[in-house]
Every structure is written in C-alpha cells, then in structure tokens.
Amino acid sequence: MNSSDSDVRSKSKSKHGTGRGHNTSIDVAKLAGVSQATVSRAFTPNSKMTPATRQRVLDAARTLKYAPDAIARSLISNSTNIVAVIMQNTT
C-alpha cells in the first residue's frame, strides 16, 4: 500500500460515514478533488475528460462504494432507456 492509498482511505468518511452505498456524487467529488459535474461525466460513456481524472473519480467511487443512481439520472435526462413489452395471451 502506498501513501496515496492511505490518503484515499483516510478521506473516505462521508457525512453518512458508513460507506455502504449511502454516499453521493458530491462525496465522490470531494474525495477525488473534482466537481460533482466531473463525477457525472466520469460515469457517462464517451464523455470528454482526461484518463487520469476519470481514473481518480472511479477510484474514489470504488473506495466509497458509490454507484450512480439510474432512477435519479433518468429524472434529469428525461429518458429511462427502458423498453416495456405488453402482450395478451401468447397461446
């Protein structure tokens, strides 16, 4: 373990303190030293950012056990990417 690993662990306490999925993108941003918008872009495929910044955000997210909330993202983007199939008797 190098010194940067211990720095990440020591900073990983969020306001919720548990590290069990209750952390937000704001907590990840603080740990990674970036803005919340940068955290959002890091989880968006094909978004423009340096590989080093993306890796720093993903490392912070992994440390905090953070995963983006698909429902929250769908509220912002107004798109769920969910397809529903409704069928009457198939026999």
TIGUPA-406221 format. One record per residue: residue number from 1; y negated, x, z negated of N, C-alpha, C in turn; residue in three letters; chain. Coordinates in steps of 0.001 Angstrom, whole numbers, plus 500000, padded with zeros to 6 digits. Layout:
N
{resi: NUM	n.v: Y	n.u: X	n.w: Z	ca.v: Y	ca.u: X	ca.w: Z	c.v: Y	c.u: X	c.w: Z	resn: ala	chain: A}
...
***
This chain:
91
{resi: 1	n.v: 501172	n.u: 500857	n.w: 500000	ca.v: 500000	ca.u: 500000	ca.w: 500000	c.v: 498776	c.u: 500896	c.w: 500000	resn: met	chain: A}
{resi: 2	n.v: 497824	n.u: 500612	n.w: 500918	ca.v: 496613	ca.u: 501415	ca.w: 500945	c.v: 495493	c.u: 500707	c.w: 500198	resn: asn	chain: A}
{resi: 3	n.v: 494354	n.u: 501356	n.w: 500103	ca.v: 493267	ca.u: 500798	ca.w: 499309	c.v: 492716	c.u: 499510	c.w: 499901	resn: ser	chain: A}
{resi: 4	n.v: 492745	n.u: 499358	n.w: 501232	ca.v: 492238	ca.u: 498125	ca.w: 501826	c.v: 493138	c.u: 496934	c.w: 501478	resn: ser	chain: A}
{resi: 5	n.v: 494451	n.u: 497165	n.w: 501346	ca.v: 495360	ca.u: 496087	ca.w: 500930	c.v: 495011	c.u: 495602	c.w: 499529	resn: asp	chain: A}
{resi: 6	n.v: 494740	n.u: 496522	n.w: 498626	ca.v: 494408	ca.u: 496114	ca.w: 497266	c.v: 493047	c.u: 495446	c.w: 497224	resn: ser	chain: A}
{resi: 7	n.v: 492108	n.u: 495866	n.w: 498107	ca.v: 490802	ca.u: 495210	ca.w: 498171	c.v: 490956	c.u: 493764	c.w: 498604	resn: asp	chain: A}
{resi: 8	n.v: 491817	n.u: 493519	n.w: 499620	ca.v: 492038	ca.u: 492167	ca.w: 500107	c.v: 492656	c.u: 491312	c.w: 499008	resn: val	chain: A}
{resi: 9	n.v: 493638	n.u: 491863	n.w: 498301	ca.v: 494279	ca.u: 491092	ca.w: 497227	c.v: 493308	c.u: 490789	c.w: 496091	resn: arg	chain: A}
{resi: 10	n.v: 492461	n.u: 491740	n.w: 495739	ca.v: 491536	ca.u: 491511	ca.w: 494633	c.v: 490483	c.u: 490475	c.w: 494998	resn: ser	chain: A}
{resi: 11	n.v: 490157	n.u: 490338	n.w: 496300	ca.v: 489174	ca.u: 489364	ca.w: 496745	c.v: 489804	c.u: 488015	c.w: 497056	resn: lys	chain: A}
{resi: 12	n.v: 491119	n.u: 487898	n.w: 496958	ca.v: 491796	ca.u: 486703	ca.w: 497442	c.v: 491710	c.u: 485504	c.w: 496503	resn: ser	chain: A}
{resi: 13	n.v: 491069	n.u: 485637	n.w: 495383	ca.v: 490903	ca.u: 484495	ca.w: 494488	c.v: 489829	c.u: 483579	c.w: 495043	resn: lys	chain: A}
{resi: 14	n.v: 490185	n.u: 482368	n.w: 495389	ca.v: 489197	ca.u: 481416	ca.w: 495882	c.v: 488696	c.u: 480602	c.w: 494708	resn: ser	chain: A}
{resi: 15	n.v: 487761	n.u: 479702	n.w: 495004	ca.v: 487268	ca.u: 478841	ca.w: 493935	c.v: 488385	c.u: 477952	c.w: 493392	resn: lys	chain: A}
{resi: 16	n.v: 489429	n.u: 477749	n.w: 494194	ca.v: 490573	ca.u: 476959	ca.w: 493740	c.v: 491576	c.u: 477811	c.w: 492975	resn: his	chain: A}
{resi: 17	n.v: 491590	n.u: 479098	n.w: 493276	ca.v: 492368	ca.u: 480051	ca.w: 492503	c.v: 493865	c.u: 480086	c.w: 492712	resn: gly	chain: A}
{resi: 18	n.v: 494442	n.u: 479125	n.w: 493407	ca.v: 495896	ca.u: 479079	ca.w: 493468	c.v: 496470	c.u: 479831	c.w: 494650	resn: thr	chain: A}
{resi: 19	n.v: 495753	n.u: 479856	n.w: 495784	ca.v: 496291	ca.u: 480484	ca.w: 496981	c.v: 497481	c.u: 479733	c.w: 497542	resn: gly	chain: A}
{resi: 20	n.v: 497552	n.u: 478437	n.w: 497298	ca.v: 498696	ca.u: 477628	ca.w: 497733	c.v: 498296	c.u: 476578	c.w: 498758	resn: arg	chain: A}
{resi: 21	n.v: 497489	n.u: 476962	n.w: 499737	ca.v: 497108	ca.u: 476017	ca.w: 500762	c.v: 495850	c.u: 475236	c.w: 500449	resn: gly	chain: A}
{resi: 22	n.v: 495223	n.u: 475478	n.w: 499320	ca.v: 494008	ca.u: 474767	ca.w: 498963	c.v: 492766	c.u: 475514	c.w: 499406	resn: his	chain: A}
{resi: 23	n.v: 492940	n.u: 476655	n.w: 500016	ca.v: 491808	ca.u: 477440	ca.w: 500462	c.v: 491259	c.u: 476866	c.w: 501753	resn: asn	chain: A}
{resi: 24	n.v: 489970	n.u: 477053	n.w: 501957	ca.v: 489307	ca.u: 476533	ca.w: 503141	c.v: 488928	c.u: 477679	c.w: 504073	resn: thr	chain: A}
{resi: 25	n.v: 488446	n.u: 477322	n.w: 505250	ca.v: 487988	ca.u: 478338	ca.w: 506182	c.v: 486795	c.u: 479102	c.w: 505607	resn: ser	chain: A}
{resi: 26	n.v: 486063	n.u: 478491	n.w: 504723	ca.v: 484944	ca.u: 479177	ca.w: 504062	c.v: 485478	c.u: 480276	c.w: 503151	resn: ile	chain: A}
{resi: 27	n.v: 486563	n.u: 480017	n.w: 502437	ca.v: 487193	ca.u: 481038	ca.w: 501596	c.v: 487690	c.u: 482205	c.w: 502448	resn: asp	chain: A}
{resi: 28	n.v: 488282	n.u: 481891	n.w: 503594	ca.v: 488774	ca.u: 482932	ca.w: 504507	c.v: 487596	c.u: 483748	c.w: 505026	resn: val	chain: A}
{resi: 29	n.v: 486515	n.u: 483074	n.w: 505377	ca.v: 485332	ca.u: 483760	ca.w: 505896	c.v: 484766	c.u: 484738	c.w: 504873	resn: ala	chain: A}
{resi: 30	n.v: 484692	n.u: 484303	n.w: 503616	ca.v: 484182	ca.u: 485191	ca.w: 502563	c.v: 485071	c.u: 486415	c.w: 502404	resn: lys	chain: A}
{resi: 31	n.v: 486370	n.u: 486210	n.w: 502400	ca.v: 487299	ca.u: 487320	ca.w: 502231	c.v: 487245	c.u: 488287	c.w: 503414	resn: leu	chain: A}
{resi: 32	n.v: 487132	n.u: 487743	n.w: 504626	ca.v: 487109	ca.u: 488574	ca.w: 505826	c.v: 485728	c.u: 489170	c.w: 506100	resn: ala	chain: A}
{resi: 33	n.v: 484708	n.u: 488644	n.w: 505429	ca.v: 483356	ca.u: 489142	ca.w: 505653	c.v: 482756	c.u: 488676	c.w: 506967	resn: gly	chain: A}
{resi: 34	n.v: 483092	n.u: 487446	n.w: 507350	ca.v: 482592	ca.u: 486867	ca.w: 508601	c.v: 482067	c.u: 485463	c.w: 508310	resn: val	chain: A}
{resi: 35	n.v: 481530	n.u: 484801	n.w: 509340	ca.v: 481061	ca.u: 483430	ca.w: 509169	c.v: 482227	c.u: 482452	c.w: 509300	resn: ser	chain: A}
{resi: 36	n.v: 482001	n.u: 481221	n.w: 508856	ca.v: 483028	ca.u: 480191	ca.w: 508973	c.v: 483295	c.u: 479901	c.w: 510444	resn: gln	chain: A}
{resi: 37	n.v: 482268	n.u: 479974	n.w: 511281	ca.v: 482446	ca.u: 479742	ca.w: 512718	c.v: 483373	c.u: 480791	c.w: 513327	resn: ala	chain: A}
{resi: 38	n.v: 483278	n.u: 482028	n.w: 512847	ca.v: 484151	ca.u: 483090	ca.w: 513342	c.v: 485592	c.u: 482805	c.w: 512965	resn: thr	chain: A}
{resi: 39	n.v: 485814	n.u: 482265	n.w: 511782	ca.v: 487173	ca.u: 481888	ca.w: 511369	c.v: 487701	c.u: 480815	c.w: 512315	resn: val	chain: A}
{resi: 40	n.v: 486893	n.u: 479835	n.w: 512621	ca.v: 487310	ca.u: 478775	ca.w: 513536	c.v: 487656	c.u: 479351	c.w: 514908	resn: ser	chain: A}
{resi: 41	n.v: 486818	n.u: 480250	n.w: 515419	ca.v: 487087	ca.u: 480861	ca.w: 516716	c.v: 488356	c.u: 481699	c.w: 516700	resn: arg	chain: A}
{resi: 42	n.v: 488658	n.u: 482327	n.w: 515571	ca.v: 489856	ca.u: 483170	ca.w: 515478	c.v: 491124	c.u: 482351	c.w: 515679	resn: ala	chain: A}
{resi: 43	n.v: 491081	n.u: 481074	n.w: 515327	ca.v: 492250	ca.u: 480204	ca.w: 515470	c.v: 492228	c.u: 479409	c.w: 516771	resn: phe	chain: A}
{resi: 44	n.v: 491219	n.u: 479648	n.w: 517622	ca.v: 491112	ca.u: 478962	ca.w: 518902	c.v: 491613	c.u: 479888	c.w: 520004	resn: thr	chain: A}
{resi: 45	n.v: 492658	n.u: 479489	n.w: 520712	ca.v: 493190	ca.u: 480344	ca.w: 521780	c.v: 492121	c.u: 480638	c.w: 522835	resn: pro	chain: A}
{resi: 46	n.v: 492141	n.u: 481846	n.w: 523347	ca.v: 491233	ca.u: 482296	ca.w: 524404	c.v: 489764	c.u: 482340	c.w: 524003	resn: asn	chain: A}
{resi: 47	n.v: 489457	n.u: 482278	n.w: 522706	ca.v: 488062	ca.u: 482411	ca.w: 522290	c.v: 487666	c.u: 483877	c.w: 522358	resn: ser	chain: A}
{resi: 48	n.v: 486386	n.u: 484116	n.w: 522569	ca.v: 485906	ca.u: 485487	ca.w: 522726	c.v: 485560	c.u: 486081	c.w: 521373	resn: lys	chain: A}
{resi: 49	n.v: 486280	n.u: 487137	n.w: 521018	ca.v: 485988	ca.u: 487911	ca.w: 519820	c.v: 486760	c.u: 489211	c.w: 519912	resn: met	chain: A}
{resi: 50	n.v: 486306	n.u: 490192	n.w: 519170	ca.v: 486993	ca.u: 491477	ca.w: 519236	c.v: 488359	c.u: 491353	c.w: 518555	resn: thr	chain: A}
{resi: 51	n.v: 489343	n.u: 492069	n.w: 519058	ca.v: 490676	ca.u: 492035	ca.w: 518441	c.v: 490639	c.u: 492448	c.w: 516964	resn: pro	chain: A}
{resi: 52	n.v: 489773	n.u: 493389	n.w: 516612	ca.v: 489686	ca.u: 493838	ca.w: 515214	c.v: 489188	c.u: 492727	c.w: 514305	resn: ala	chain: A}
{resi: 53	n.v: 488188	n.u: 491964	n.w: 514762	ca.v: 487662	ca.u: 490852	ca.w: 513957	c.v: 488705	c.u: 489760	c.w: 513824	resn: thr	chain: A}
{resi: 54	n.v: 489366	n.u: 489425	n.w: 514927	ca.v: 490415	ca.u: 488395	ca.w: 514879	c.v: 491511	c.u: 488800	c.w: 513889	resn: arg	chain: A}
{resi: 55	n.v: 491911	n.u: 490082	n.w: 513935	ca.v: 492964	ca.u: 490544	ca.w: 513035	c.v: 492507	c.u: 490480	c.w: 511586	resn: gln	chain: A}
{resi: 56	n.v: 491240	n.u: 490838	n.w: 511316	ca.v: 490715	ca.u: 490784	ca.w: 509949	c.v: 490732	c.u: 489346	c.w: 509423	resn: arg	chain: A}
{resi: 57	n.v: 490359	n.u: 488395	n.w: 510282	ca.v: 490376	ca.u: 486977	ca.w: 509888	c.v: 491808	c.u: 486510	c.w: 509647	resn: val	chain: A}
{resi: 58	n.v: 492722	n.u: 486854	n.w: 510545	ca.v: 494118	ca.u: 486423	ca.w: 510391	c.v: 494764	c.u: 487047	c.w: 509155	resn: leu	chain: A}
{resi: 59	n.v: 494409	n.u: 488299	n.w: 508846	ca.v: 494925	ca.u: 488942	ca.w: 507631	c.v: 494417	c.u: 488229	c.w: 506383	resn: asp	chain: A}
{resi: 60	n.v: 493129	n.u: 487878	n.w: 506386	ca.v: 492554	ca.u: 487157	ca.w: 505242	c.v: 493202	c.u: 485789	c.w: 505093	resn: ala	chain: A}
{resi: 61	n.v: 493428	n.u: 485105	n.w: 506228	ca.v: 494073	ca.u: 483787	ca.w: 506193	c.v: 495487	c.u: 483888	c.w: 505636	resn: ala	chain: A}
{resi: 62	n.v: 496210	n.u: 484919	n.w: 506050	ca.v: 497576	ca.u: 485113	ca.w: 505557	c.v: 497557	c.u: 485397	c.w: 504052	resn: arg	chain: A}
{resi: 63	n.v: 496615	n.u: 486209	n.w: 503608	ca.v: 496505	ca.u: 486536	ca.w: 502182	c.v: 496246	c.u: 485281	c.w: 501354	resn: thr	chain: A}
{resi: 64	n.v: 495394	n.u: 484399	n.w: 501876	ca.v: 495043	ca.u: 483176	ca.w: 501146	c.v: 495998	c.u: 482020	c.w: 501425	resn: leu	chain: A}
{resi: 65	n.v: 496995	n.u: 482272	n.w: 502291	ca.v: 497940	ca.u: 481215	ca.w: 502692	c.v: 497192	c.u: 480030	c.w: 503307	resn: lys	chain: A}
{resi: 66	n.v: 496213	n.u: 480364	n.w: 504144	ca.v: 495389	ca.u: 479355	ca.w: 504817	c.v: 495978	c.u: 479010	c.w: 506173	resn: tyr	chain: A}
{resi: 67	n.v: 495971	n.u: 477741	n.w: 506506	ca.v: 496333	ca.u: 477280	ca.w: 507846	c.v: 495308	c.u: 476232	c.w: 508249	resn: ala	chain: A}
{resi: 68	n.v: 494842	n.u: 476267	n.w: 509488	ca.v: 493861	ca.u: 475266	ca.w: 509929	c.v: 494438	c.u: 473854	c.w: 509820	resn: pro	chain: A}
{resi: 69	n.v: 493581	n.u: 472913	n.w: 509509	ca.v: 493977	ca.u: 471514	ca.w: 509372	c.v: 493780	c.u: 470812	c.w: 510715	resn: asp	chain: A}
{resi: 70	n.v: 494880	n.u: 470429	n.w: 511352	ca.v: 494823	ca.u: 469807	ca.w: 512680	c.v: 494071	c.u: 468480	c.w: 512643	resn: ala	chain: A}
{resi: 71	n.v: 494199	n.u: 467734	n.w: 511569	ca.v: 493502	ca.u: 466447	ca.w: 511458	c.v: 491992	c.u: 466675	c.w: 511391	resn: ile	chain: A}
{resi: 72	n.v: 491570	n.u: 467635	n.w: 510591	ca.v: 490137	ca.u: 467938	ca.w: 510491	c.v: 489593	c.u: 468409	c.w: 511834	resn: ala	chain: A}
{resi: 73	n.v: 490350	n.u: 469245	n.w: 512525	ca.v: 489899	ca.u: 469739	ca.w: 513831	c.v: 489784	c.u: 468587	c.w: 514816	resn: arg	chain: A}
{resi: 74	n.v: 490711	n.u: 467629	n.w: 514763	ca.v: 490652	ca.u: 466509	ca.w: 515698	c.v: 489429	c.u: 465627	c.w: 515437	resn: ser	chain: A}
{resi: 75	n.v: 488994	n.u: 465546	n.w: 514187	ca.v: 487791	ca.u: 464776	ca.w: 513877	c.v: 486555	c.u: 465423	c.w: 514502	resn: leu	chain: A}
{resi: 76	n.v: 486492	n.u: 466744	n.w: 514470	ca.v: 485359	ca.u: 467463	ca.w: 515030	c.v: 485393	c.u: 467429	c.w: 516558	resn: ile	chain: A}
{resi: 77	n.v: 486564	n.u: 467665	n.w: 517136	ca.v: 486665	ca.u: 467767	ca.w: 518594	c.v: 486804	c.u: 466412	c.w: 519284	resn: ser	chain: A}
{resi: 78	n.v: 487052	n.u: 465370	n.w: 518509	ca.v: 487257	ca.u: 464024	ca.w: 519042	c.v: 488456	c.u: 463977	c.w: 519990	resn: asn	chain: A}
{resi: 79	n.v: 489449	n.u: 464824	n.w: 519713	ca.v: 490653	ca.u: 464878	ca.w: 520534	c.v: 491824	c.u: 465292	c.w: 519653	resn: ser	chain: A}
{resi: 80	n.v: 492916	n.u: 464523	n.w: 519708	ca.v: 494054	ca.u: 464831	ca.w: 518848	c.v: 495160	c.u: 465592	c.w: 519556	resn: thr	chain: A}
{resi: 81	n.v: 495201	n.u: 465536	n.w: 520894	ca.v: 496284	ca.u: 466122	ca.w: 521676	c.v: 497639	c.u: 465544	c.w: 521270	resn: asn	chain: A}
{resi: 82	n.v: 497638	n.u: 464288	n.w: 520872	ca.v: 498864	ca.u: 463579	ca.w: 520502	c.v: 499171	c.u: 462565	c.w: 521602	resn: ile	chain: A}
{resi: 83	n.v: 500427	n.u: 462514	n.w: 522008	ca.v: 500852	ca.u: 461567	ca.w: 523024	c.v: 501808	c.u: 460576	c.w: 522354	resn: val	chain: A}
{resi: 84	n.v: 501552	n.u: 459299	n.w: 522555	ca.v: 502414	ca.u: 458272	ca.w: 521987	c.v: 503184	c.u: 457587	c.w: 523105	resn: ala	chain: A}
{resi: 85	n.v: 504429	n.u: 457276	n.w: 522823	ca.v: 505255	ca.u: 456550	ca.w: 523785	c.v: 505714	c.u: 455270	c.w: 523114	resn: val	chain: A}
{resi: 86	n.v: 505387	n.u: 454152	n.w: 523734	ca.v: 505781	ca.u: 452844	ca.w: 523198	c.v: 506761	c.u: 452234	c.w: 524182	resn: ile	chain: A}
{resi: 87	n.v: 507953	n.u: 451917	n.w: 523662	ca.v: 508990	ca.u: 451381	ca.w: 524531	c.v: 509564	c.u: 450106	c.w: 523944	resn: met	chain: A}
{resi: 88	n.v: 509866	n.u: 449185	n.w: 524827	ca.v: 510598	ca.u: 447998	ca.w: 524422	c.v: 512076	c.u: 448311	c.w: 524599	resn: gln	chain: A}
{resi: 89	n.v: 512955	n.u: 447485	n.w: 524153	ca.v: 514389	ca.u: 447736	ca.w: 524247	c.v: 514770	c.u: 448577	c.w: 525459	resn: asn	chain: A}
{resi: 90	n.v: 515461	n.u: 449668	n.w: 525220	ca.v: 515867	ca.u: 450532	ca.w: 526326	c.v: 517254	c.u: 450191	c.w: 526842	resn: thr	chain: A}
{resi: 91	n.v: 517905	n.u: 449195	n.w: 526256	ca.v: 519246	ca.u: 448831	ca.w: 526697	c.v: 519233	c.u: 447765	c.w: 527761	resn: thr	chain: A}
***
